[in-house]
């Protein structure tokens, strides 16, 4: 072959390689923009209307962000095709991708076949005043978010540092509101329908919405930032540790988790706390992986107890005006014990994080032991409530369920909703009644039975079963199951993967008692994309 021909071929190859690097860079920046917008901007977003039509405005902002993102996706694809159609071969679809595509197809078919298409806009969902805006458009945008993140996003620690700052800000706004300090004047008190006379029982909090929405977000924030603190290796002597703010990342993660947990107490977010407890239980194999991770977990738990104690102290002193020493002494003792043991284990352990052995068998044993202790504790504490005549709390309801007593008013009437929701499933078994049509599908004679309009099942899985049928539910469960399988294989090597996996597990647990909405649920699809991402570093650690 003539030399000039070989030189020409080498020049063409170098040109193709440079073009590939440029396109890959564009794709990565776009995916990172989408991740930050969904994790940080959407939950924080408020416009000049403040709380009036809050969910609608967040939905419109999410749609706007995704329209811009999808236009950029098309622009990158057009550029690639015009330059060289064979430049970047597409990765084959995996089982998670197929499950997501199946969910999208069922959603579209269910939308067009909905019997309520003439009564509402199934693409948007039920709108104000009861609107969740969780229609077909929202769910298809979730699918787009997943594919952008899973294909192009390369997780970076600074993105989660930004998420931590956002979580702290959102939590502080809600905490200050609880104490009557509405610095941003979010509540327009000049309007009778939004007037606030008691900040302890306000309907909408911080920049998120009602208690259900707050529960979803703070459970994700508590677990993600908490386990970033637990699992993230300390800064090394490499050049990375000299970057501004690097040494403060672990205290920041701890603070974000503590303030978010405080928000669960302020908002009385029961479903969020249930999600946190379930996730912590199944996270035990990661917690006991090394002495350091166990020590950091104890420090994390001590921060949660500290904010709970402060909140209880405020109630007893400022609201109830009662003595506090005897009632708070156990909390203070537990806090000091966890703090002391956690510091000793964290500071004195010489075991490197990267060489810590995986103790699966011990983890399973501890999980089973905690389940037994938890069930016994529920029985004892529930019996005490019965003897004291304090029935109606969460522990008492759990004890009654264990004894086979399932009343309609349990879980703020959730059992009533679930029981009657299941009665309409056989009427549209395969593809349901259409996305976000639960308010129309629920038996009309059962609406307002407890004085409320039931626009949601308050159980994400029953909601999908009713609105998108058994095919939609199977696709969604297959999607979650496949994500967890892929996530577990990475979680012991990747600190961020472990934190994301545990946060996703907490979401799935609280979803049994909660709703999906375009305020925080889009974060879950970002997390799913991260766990399936093809952009993990070969060294087992994300770049900063």
GUBA-203938 format. One line per 5 residues: number of its first residue (from 1); their letters; for each residue x, y, z of C-alpha. Coordinates in Angstrom, 3 decimals. Layout:
NUM	a	X/Y/Z ~ ...
This chain:
1	xxxxx	0.000/0.000/0.000 ~ 1.428/3.417/-0.944 ~ 2.612/5.499/1.989 ~ 0.360/8.462/1.158 ~ -2.708/6.179/1.230
6	xxxxx	-1.784/4.885/4.716 ~ -1.210/8.437/5.959 ~ -4.602/9.467/4.596 ~ -6.312/6.570/6.389 ~ -4.566/7.463/9.663
11	xxxxx	-5.709/11.062/9.282 ~ -9.313/9.935/8.749 ~ -9.153/7.635/11.797 ~ -7.819/10.455/13.991 ~ -10.559/12.741/12.719
16	xxxxx	-13.236/10.158/13.537 ~ -11.768/9.638/16.988 ~ -11.773/13.380/17.691 ~ -15.380/13.606/16.534 ~ -16.345/10.668/18.741
21	xxxxx	-14.731/12.330/21.776 ~ -16.550/15.591/21.009 ~ -19.943/13.870/20.722 ~ -19.321/11.826/23.862 ~ -18.455/15.035/25.720
26	xxxxx	-21.673/16.713/24.547 ~ -23.739/13.700/25.573 ~ -22.132/13.593/29.013 ~ -22.731/17.292/29.634 ~ -26.345/16.992/28.536
31	xxxxx	-26.964/14.000/30.813 ~ -25.325/15.798/33.720 ~ -27.538/18.824/33.107 ~ -30.630/16.603/33.168 ~ -29.499/14.898/36.384
36	xxxxx	-28.895/18.212/38.199 ~ -32.159/19.715/36.958 ~ -34.186/16.719/38.115 ~ -32.407/16.215/41.459 ~ -31.944/19.845/42.467
41	xxxxx	-33.780/22.396/40.319 ~ -37.258/20.815/40.147 ~ -37.645/20.230/43.933 ~ -36.343/23.738/44.645 ~ -38.307/25.530/41.926
46	xxxxx	-40.919/28.146/42.837 ~ -42.288/30.968/40.716 ~ -43.962/34.237/41.658 ~ -47.247/32.442/42.463 ~ -45.481/30.685/45.346
51	xxxxx	-47.826/27.972/46.728 ~ -50.786/28.710/44.480 ~ -50.811/25.923/41.873 ~ -47.454/24.633/43.148 ~ -47.619/21.133/41.627
56	xxxxx	-48.820/22.510/38.296 ~ -45.927/24.952/38.084 ~ -43.379/22.287/38.966 ~ -44.904/20.004/36.331 ~ -44.656/22.765/33.731
61	xxxxx	-41.049/23.451/34.729 ~ -40.180/19.753/34.422 ~ -41.818/19.607/30.977 ~ -39.913/22.726/29.885 ~ -36.582/21.282/31.059
66	xxxxx	-37.205/17.983/29.300 ~ -38.327/19.612/26.038 ~ -35.035/21.533/25.912 ~ -33.117/18.366/26.812 ~ -34.840/16.245/24.173
71	xxxxx	-34.240/18.920/21.521 ~ -30.549/18.777/22.396 ~ -30.653/14.974/22.146 ~ -32.095/15.286/18.641 ~ -29.480/17.904/17.704
76	xxxxx	-26.635/15.629/18.824 ~ -28.134/12.694/16.927 ~ -28.549/14.759/13.755 ~ -24.961/15.979/14.009 ~ -23.710/12.430/14.418
81	xxxxx	-25.748/11.105/11.503 ~ -24.711/13.880/9.150 ~ -21.039/13.397/9.988 ~ -20.881/9.621/10.030 ~ -23.845/7.301/10.688
86	xxxxx	-21.495/4.531/11.866 ~ -19.410/6.700/14.130 ~ -20.884/5.579/17.464 ~ -22.531/2.149/17.498 ~ -25.531/1.931/19.779
91	xxxxx	-25.277/-0.253/22.882 ~ -27.675/-3.199/22.928 ~ -30.758/-2.964/25.109 ~ -30.577/-4.776/28.444 ~ -33.428/-6.203/30.495
96	xxxxx	-33.957/-2.903/32.344 ~ -34.280/-1.038/29.045 ~ -36.820/-3.549/27.726 ~ -38.853/-3.309/30.932 ~ -38.898/0.508/30.708
101	xxxxx	-39.914/0.368/27.047 ~ -42.664/-2.105/27.943 ~ -43.919/0.245/30.639 ~ -43.929/3.117/28.124 ~ -45.847/1.089/25.516
106	xxxxx	-48.490/0.021/28.053 ~ -48.801/3.641/29.225 ~ -49.434/4.870/25.665 ~ -51.957/2.126/24.875 ~ -53.722/2.701/28.196
111	xxxxx	-53.922/6.425/27.437 ~ -55.591/5.992/24.065 ~ -57.919/3.269/25.366 ~ -58.916/5.123/28.539 ~ -62.686/5.208/29.139
116	xxxxx	-62.240/8.625/30.738 ~ -60.626/10.318/27.757 ~ -63.680/12.542/27.305 ~ -63.817/13.524/30.979 ~ -60.198/14.588/31.482
121	xxxxx	-56.873/15.029/29.745 ~ -55.264/11.651/30.371 ~ -51.953/12.929/29.004 ~ -51.757/15.548/31.747 ~ -53.642/13.794/34.546
126	xxxxx	-56.072/15.161/37.090 ~ -55.478/18.898/37.324 ~ -56.088/21.475/40.042 ~ -57.453/21.661/42.669 ~ -56.777/17.957/43.335
131	xxxxx	-54.196/17.525/40.605 ~ -51.113/15.320/40.782 ~ -50.199/15.942/37.124 ~ -49.036/12.348/36.892 ~ -50.550/11.580/33.490
136	xxxxx	-49.047/9.847/30.490 ~ -46.825/12.789/29.547 ~ -45.157/12.860/32.954 ~ -44.521/9.119/32.944 ~ -43.129/9.140/29.416
141	xxxxx	-40.783/11.954/30.435 ~ -39.624/9.719/33.293 ~ -38.743/7.102/30.681 ~ -36.773/9.701/28.702 ~ -34.916/10.731/31.873
146	xxxxx	-33.956/7.117/32.522 ~ -32.539/6.555/29.032 ~ -30.556/9.809/29.004 ~ -29.014/9.049/32.405 ~ -28.360/5.346/31.838
151	xxxxx	-26.724/5.922/28.440 ~ -24.714/9.081/28.928 ~ -24.430/10.125/32.571 ~ -21.144/9.693/34.403 ~ -21.839/10.267/38.110
156	xxxxx	-19.570/12.762/39.837 ~ -19.309/13.437/43.540 ~ -19.730/17.182/43.061 ~ -23.223/16.553/41.631 ~ -24.183/14.918/44.911
161	xxxxx	-22.519/17.707/46.862 ~ -24.872/20.064/45.019 ~ -27.797/17.760/45.863 ~ -26.754/17.922/49.530 ~ -26.755/21.738/49.510
166	xxxxx	-30.211/21.658/47.914 ~ -31.521/19.182/50.510 ~ -30.219/21.361/53.361 ~ -31.849/24.481/51.919 ~ -35.202/22.766/51.307
171	xxxxx	-35.185/21.271/54.803 ~ -34.220/24.527/56.514 ~ -37.049/26.391/54.790 ~ -39.536/23.814/56.103 ~ -38.026/23.735/59.594
176	xxxxx	-38.105/27.522/59.910 ~ -41.700/27.517/58.656 ~ -42.597/25.105/61.434 ~ -41.262/27.586/63.982 ~ -43.320/30.362/62.393
181	xxxxx	-40.476/31.981/60.433 ~ -41.595/32.231/56.810 ~ -38.580/34.229/55.615 ~ -39.462/33.968/51.927 ~ -43.114/34.874/52.527
186	xxxxx	-44.250/31.726/50.750 ~ -47.624/31.749/52.464 ~ -49.748/34.628/51.072 ~ -51.589/35.420/54.308 ~ -53.677/38.096/52.658
191	xxxxx	-55.696/35.366/50.924 ~ -58.296/33.657/53.087 ~ -57.948/30.227/51.456 ~ -54.216/30.164/52.154 ~ -54.178/31.899/55.515
196	xxxxx	-51.877/30.376/58.133 ~ -52.909/30.589/61.772 ~ -50.960/27.561/62.999 ~ -47.610/26.763/61.413 ~ -47.528/23.393/63.159
201	xxxxx	-50.295/22.021/60.941 ~ -49.797/23.830/57.630 ~ -50.842/21.915/54.543 ~ -47.912/22.811/52.273 ~ -44.320/22.945/53.453
206	xxxxx	-41.010/24.268/52.137 ~ -40.700/24.234/48.299 ~ -42.253/20.784/47.872 ~ -45.936/20.569/48.779 ~ -48.032/18.505/51.172
211	xxxxx	-46.834/15.868/53.611 ~ -46.931/13.059/51.047 ~ -44.630/14.915/48.677 ~ -42.323/15.948/51.520 ~ -42.149/12.298/52.651
216	xxxxx	-40.981/11.146/49.236 ~ -38.260/13.756/48.904 ~ -36.855/13.682/52.431 ~ -36.695/9.874/52.532 ~ -34.562/9.975/49.384
221	xxxxx	-32.406/12.798/50.769 ~ -31.928/11.216/54.211 ~ -30.799/7.884/52.785 ~ -28.735/9.127/49.839 ~ -26.719/11.725/51.738
226	xxxxx	-26.548/9.542/54.841 ~ -24.978/6.623/53.019 ~ -22.706/8.888/51.017 ~ -21.358/9.862/54.435 ~ -21.158/6.214/55.514
231	xxxxx	-19.658/4.757/52.343 ~ -17.608/7.547/50.779 ~ -13.865/7.014/51.351 ~ -12.092/9.846/53.183 ~ -9.968/12.252/51.124
236	xxxxx	-6.588/10.816/50.220 ~ -3.310/12.602/49.704 ~ -3.886/12.698/45.967 ~ -4.297/15.891/44.022 ~ -8.093/15.536/44.308
241	xxxxx	-7.975/16.222/48.035 ~ -6.527/19.675/47.329 ~ -9.628/20.793/45.458 ~ -11.729/23.411/47.277 ~ -14.403/21.885/49.472
246	xxxxx	-13.207/18.303/49.040 ~ -12.382/17.810/52.715 ~ -15.796/19.107/53.756 ~ -17.851/16.696/51.674 ~ -18.427/14.116/54.431
251	xxxxx	-19.587/16.667/57.061 ~ -21.822/18.140/54.360 ~ -23.385/14.743/53.610 ~ -23.942/14.180/57.347 ~ -25.541/17.615/57.777
256	xxxxx	-27.818/17.089/54.762 ~ -29.034/13.758/56.141 ~ -29.611/15.198/59.632 ~ -31.559/18.241/58.425 ~ -33.614/16.082/56.043
261	xxxxx	-34.427/13.720/58.911 ~ -35.469/16.739/60.980 ~ -37.844/17.596/58.151 ~ -39.463/14.150/58.426 ~ -40.185/14.919/62.085
266	xxxxx	-41.469/18.426/61.366 ~ -43.766/17.289/58.545 ~ -44.917/14.169/60.424 ~ -43.898/12.174/57.366 ~ -44.816/8.639/58.467
271	xxxxx	-44.436/7.022/55.045 ~ -40.986/8.578/54.673 ~ -39.905/7.274/58.069 ~ -41.155/3.792/57.169 ~ -39.086/3.925/53.983
276	xxxxx	-36.016/4.964/55.975 ~ -36.469/2.134/58.500 ~ -36.928/-0.529/55.807 ~ -33.926/0.722/53.841 ~ -31.745/0.793/56.966
281	xxxxx	-32.735/-2.770/57.740 ~ -31.745/-4.127/54.349 ~ -28.646/-1.910/54.254 ~ -27.108/-3.842/57.139 ~ -24.736/-5.855/54.877
286	xxxxx	-23.268/-2.533/53.739 ~ -23.183/-1.157/57.280 ~ -21.262/-4.062/58.808 ~ -18.931/-4.388/55.837 ~ -16.127/-2.767/57.836
291	xxxxx	-15.505/-1.227/61.226 ~ -15.371/2.238/59.690 ~ -18.733/1.947/57.946 ~ -20.273/0.686/61.180 ~ -18.772/3.612/63.080
296	xxxxx	-20.004/6.150/60.535 ~ -23.477/4.600/60.637 ~ -23.561/5.072/64.394 ~ -22.546/8.705/63.917 ~ -25.318/9.073/61.347
301	xxxxx	-27.880/7.562/63.738 ~ -26.673/9.846/66.531 ~ -27.334/12.896/64.319 ~ -30.893/11.700/63.682 ~ -31.505/11.197/67.407
306	xxxxx	-30.045/14.637/68.123 ~ -32.470/16.469/65.830 ~ -35.385/14.359/67.103 ~ -34.459/15.263/70.680 ~ -34.258/18.964/69.811
311	xxxxx	-37.665/18.811/68.177 ~ -39.166/17.014/71.183 ~ -37.553/19.526/73.524 ~ -39.162/22.397/71.637 ~ -42.595/20.793/71.832
316	xxxxx	-42.378/20.071/75.533 ~ -40.964/23.426/76.567 ~ -42.612/25.833/74.144 ~ -45.913/24.095/73.370 ~ -46.814/21.703/76.195
321	xxxxx	-44.853/23.577/78.913 ~ -43.955/20.362/80.702 ~ -40.873/19.044/82.468 ~ -38.353/17.550/80.046 ~ -35.561/15.942/82.058
326	xxxxx	-37.140/12.539/82.627 ~ -38.681/12.116/79.181 ~ -35.633/13.236/77.214 ~ -33.001/11.474/79.313 ~ -33.188/8.187/77.345
331	xxxxx	-32.741/10.031/74.031 ~ -29.775/11.986/75.338 ~ -28.192/8.811/76.700 ~ -28.602/6.960/73.409 ~ -27.246/9.950/71.494
336	xxxxx	-24.128/10.167/73.648 ~ -23.548/6.400/73.489 ~ -23.869/6.244/69.699 ~ -21.707/9.323/69.274 ~ -18.935/7.962/71.525
341	xxxxx	-18.875/4.468/70.003 ~ -19.140/5.854/66.483 ~ -16.187/8.197/67.004 ~ -14.053/5.431/68.489 ~ -14.796/3.003/65.658
346	xxxxx	-14.317/5.628/62.957 ~ -11.118/7.191/64.233 ~ -9.324/4.113/65.547 ~ -10.059/1.682/62.739 ~ -7.061/0.988/60.484
351	xxxxx	-9.011/-1.140/58.032 ~ -8.982/0.421/54.528 ~ -12.430/0.864/53.034 ~ -11.449/-0.691/49.722 ~ -10.205/-3.901/51.407
356	xxxxx	-13.137/-4.453/53.755 ~ -14.551/-7.982/53.442 ~ -18.150/-8.524/52.436 ~ -20.041/-10.211/55.253 ~ -23.213/-11.425/53.559
361	xxxxx	-23.945/-14.277/55.946 ~ -23.548/-12.089/59.009 ~ -25.656/-9.422/57.323 ~ -28.528/-11.834/56.739 ~ -28.356/-13.029/60.343
366	xxxxx	-28.436/-9.448/61.638 ~ -31.400/-8.591/59.373 ~ -33.376/-11.564/60.684 ~ -32.468/-10.674/64.269 ~ -33.546/-7.053/63.755
371	xxxxx	-36.846/-8.212/62.250 ~ -37.543/-10.384/65.294 ~ -36.572/-7.617/67.724 ~ -38.691/-5.141/65.758 ~ -41.771/-7.369/65.811
376	xxxxx	-41.391/-7.978/69.534 ~ -40.929/-4.243/70.092 ~ -44.085/-3.438/68.135 ~ -46.028/-5.949/70.196 ~ -44.770/-4.569/73.521
381	xxxxx	-45.110/-0.881/72.635 ~ -48.499/-1.444/71.029 ~ -49.752/-3.220/74.140 ~ -48.581/-0.304/76.285 ~ -50.580/2.095/74.080
386	xxxxx	-53.657/-0.117/74.491 ~ -53.277/-0.174/78.278 ~ -52.805/3.614/78.391 ~ -55.775/4.194/76.105 ~ -53.578/5.926/73.508
391	xxxxx	-54.869/4.000/70.500 ~ -54.549/5.417/67.016 ~ -50.776/5.752/66.622 ~ -48.594/4.099/64.001 ~ -47.195/1.487/66.428
396	xxxxx	-50.687/0.515/67.595 ~ -51.874/0.122/64.002 ~ -48.855/-2.074/63.200 ~ -49.639/-4.269/66.232 ~ -53.261/-4.597/65.157
401	xxxxx	-52.205/-5.639/61.653 ~ -49.914/-8.310/63.117 ~ -52.954/-9.613/65.037 ~ -55.005/-9.748/61.826 ~ -57.099/-6.653/62.575
406	xxxxx	-57.116/-4.504/59.450 ~ -59.497/-1.570/59.759 ~ -60.529/0.815/57.014 ~ -59.334/3.874/58.921 ~ -55.772/2.555/59.319
411	xxxxx	-53.064/4.593/57.603 ~ -55.257/7.701/57.347 ~ -58.004/5.685/55.631 ~ -55.556/4.048/53.212 ~ -56.889/0.548/53.877
416	xxxxx	-60.347/1.757/52.848 ~ -58.944/3.201/49.609 ~ -56.957/0.061/48.763 ~ -59.835/-2.322/49.433 ~ -62.280/-0.505/47.170
421	xxxxx	-59.629/0.262/44.550 ~ -58.989/-3.451/44.072 ~ -62.680/-3.948/43.306 ~ -62.375/-1.985/40.037 ~ -59.237/-3.743/38.759
426	xxxxx	-61.067/-6.655/37.017 ~ -63.035/-4.188/34.873 ~ -59.848/-3.090/33.061 ~ -57.444/-5.826/34.052 ~ -54.788/-5.674/31.306
431	xxxxx	-54.167/-1.986/30.584 ~ -56.154/-0.172/33.289 ~ -58.246/2.953/32.997 ~ -55.486/5.333/31.875 ~ -52.645/7.115/33.685
436	xxxxx	-53.700/9.241/36.666 ~ -57.397/8.414/36.282 ~ -57.774/6.926/39.762 ~ -60.158/9.684/40.866 ~ -62.543/8.702/38.062
441	xxxxx	-62.024/4.939/38.353 ~ -62.623/4.819/42.112 ~ -66.273/3.900/42.818 ~ -68.263/7.119/42.907 ~ -70.426/5.874/45.769
446	xxxxx	-67.250/5.409/47.852 ~ -65.889/8.908/47.277 ~ -66.134/11.347/50.180 ~ -66.945/8.468/52.582 ~ -64.478/9.958/55.077
451	xxxxx	-65.074/13.481/53.805 ~ -62.238/13.391/51.261 ~ -61.933/13.061/47.487 ~ -59.685/10.124/46.622 ~ -57.696/11.090/43.534
456	xxxxx	-54.888/8.653/44.307 ~ -54.543/5.165/45.764 ~ -51.812/6.361/48.162 ~ -50.027/3.204/47.079 ~ -47.955/3.550/43.943
461	xxxxx	-48.296/-0.126/43.005 ~ -52.082/-0.241/43.376 ~ -52.219/3.067/41.501 ~ -50.387/1.524/38.525 ~ -52.524/-1.616/38.726
466	xxxxx	-55.733/0.420/38.523 ~ -54.570/2.974/35.969 ~ -52.204/0.951/33.742 ~ -53.366/-2.558/34.444 ~ -51.530/-5.700/35.335
471	xxxxx	-49.273/-5.355/32.278 ~ -48.117/-1.936/33.432 ~ -47.517/-3.192/36.979 ~ -45.534/-6.220/35.755 ~ -43.356/-3.988/33.546
476	xxxxx	-42.768/-1.554/36.422 ~ -41.892/-4.296/38.922 ~ -39.604/-5.970/36.396 ~ -37.907/-2.609/35.884 ~ -37.341/-2.116/39.625
481	xxxxx	-36.215/-5.705/40.154 ~ -33.690/-5.584/37.317 ~ -32.355/-2.234/38.571 ~ -31.818/-3.702/42.046 ~ -30.025/-6.753/40.636
486	xxxxx	-27.664/-4.571/38.629 ~ -27.254/-2.144/41.522 ~ -26.282/-4.786/44.070 ~ -23.448/-5.997/41.848 ~ -21.958/-2.482/41.872
491	xxxxx	-22.857/-1.338/45.363 ~ -19.936/-2.973/47.206 ~ -17.435/-1.417/44.801 ~ -18.988/1.988/44.148 ~ -19.746/4.251/47.150
496	xxxxx	-22.277/6.311/45.209 ~ -23.922/3.193/43.776 ~ -24.452/1.878/47.317 ~ -26.009/5.161/48.470 ~ -28.249/5.383/45.412
501	xxxxx	-29.348/1.751/45.793 ~ -30.315/2.230/49.436 ~ -32.169/5.477/48.661 ~ -34.069/3.718/45.864 ~ -34.965/0.891/48.243
506	xxxxx	-36.341/3.417/50.720 ~ -38.455/4.982/47.992 ~ -39.926/1.620/46.998 ~ -40.837/0.942/50.641 ~ -42.524/4.304/51.230
511	xxxxx	-44.318/3.983/47.864 ~ -46.574/1.376/49.520 ~ -48.186/4.273/51.389 ~ -47.542/7.227/49.116 ~ -48.148/8.801/45.721
516	xxxxx	-46.101/9.478/42.619 ~ -45.755/13.099/41.523 ~ -43.529/15.298/39.310 ~ -41.919/16.978/42.319 ~ -39.642/14.237/43.651
521	xxxxx	-40.511/11.016/41.779 ~ -38.387/12.033/38.794 ~ -35.340/11.671/41.065 ~ -36.061/7.940/41.309 ~ -35.711/7.555/37.548
526	xxxxx	-32.407/9.410/37.709 ~ -31.242/6.993/40.416 ~ -32.351/3.998/38.348 ~ -30.389/5.335/35.387 ~ -27.313/5.795/37.579
531	xxxxx	-27.401/2.165/38.754 ~ -27.648/0.964/35.147 ~ -25.198/3.581/33.830 ~ -22.576/2.421/31.377 ~ -20.242/5.222/32.445
536	xxxxx	-18.757/3.838/35.667 ~ -15.007/4.232/36.053 ~ -12.892/1.121/35.649 ~ -11.096/1.961/38.910 ~ -14.287/1.534/40.908
541	xxxx	-14.649/5.169/41.924 ~ -16.434/8.105/40.366 ~ -14.539/11.135/39.223 ~ -14.843/14.406/41.099
